[in-house]
Amino acid sequence: MSQLAKEMWPENNNPRIKLYNKLNEKKAGSGIQRITEDDIKEAKRVLNKLADDIKKL
């Protein structure tokens, strides 16, 4: 999960915590963190890249 978060948000200092907060809908700042459509698209992109890398082995 940590590597997925790092690939999804490379510019974030704590991507693992960001993903955890979104998955658990934690309150952060002025609202509740939630998984968005953009997050799903980004996760699919990262996982598809991983699948392609595995197929190359």
WOTARA-V883986 format. One line per field, one symbol per residue. ss: DSSP state (H for helix, E for strand, C for the rest). A space follows every 10 residues. Layout:
BEGIN
ss->???
END
This chain:
BEGIN
ss->CHHHHHHHCC CCCCHHHHHH HHHCCCEECC EECCCCHHHH HHHHHHHHHH HHHHHHC
END
